[in-house]
Amino acid sequence: MKKTITLSLVLAASLGLAACGEKKADEAATPEATTEATTEGAADGAMDAAAGAADATAAAAGEAADAATGAADKAGEAADKAGEAAKAATEATDAAKAAVDAAKK
């Protein structure tokens, strides 16, 4: 969800920058100036979009790493509890064997 919102904001910012570049190009007096302003605005917009995408990717990778760490911690806790349950079952089995042996005598 955060990734989608971040990417939407990056897209909106890129479109806004591209629109500013087009506006500056429209205000220029000569065709050469128009081409230069449009190219510069597009390049700036592309660079900003790439930087935003890199930031969003890094944030998503960080969130994925955090989630994986959390899952690993939960798995470790579950393994510990399973070990405790197995130990308790072994103790109960031993107690039941002892009771059967005592009943036989």
Steps between C-alpha positions, in 0.01 A plus 500: 500500500780742594685408183195584287455835671869582465503410133184708444668800661809450284284482189307815599825687568644387168192612311507834680865550412434402141214749487726775635758415236235524227377834637852645493543369148177667387618833644831492309537735202691288247461141378853425625413629846176302493686180416764565764246579773287196415804272495628643827159466666462144377850409617436654842167320526657169400781542753256589776281203409802266502611632839148459636478147363835415658384637834173308476689181411736544794209563736316194370815288540538624857139416579540154345814439707318608815209269418738209434678563828168505683394176334831335590458609862147356509623173347773478764246556777273234353790254482584567864139439603487180294816379674348574840183315404700198382692496828177518698352216291810287565472565873130410494576178312767406753260570787233285334748213452598524863135490605434192283808326645384583854150371424644171370685440827 
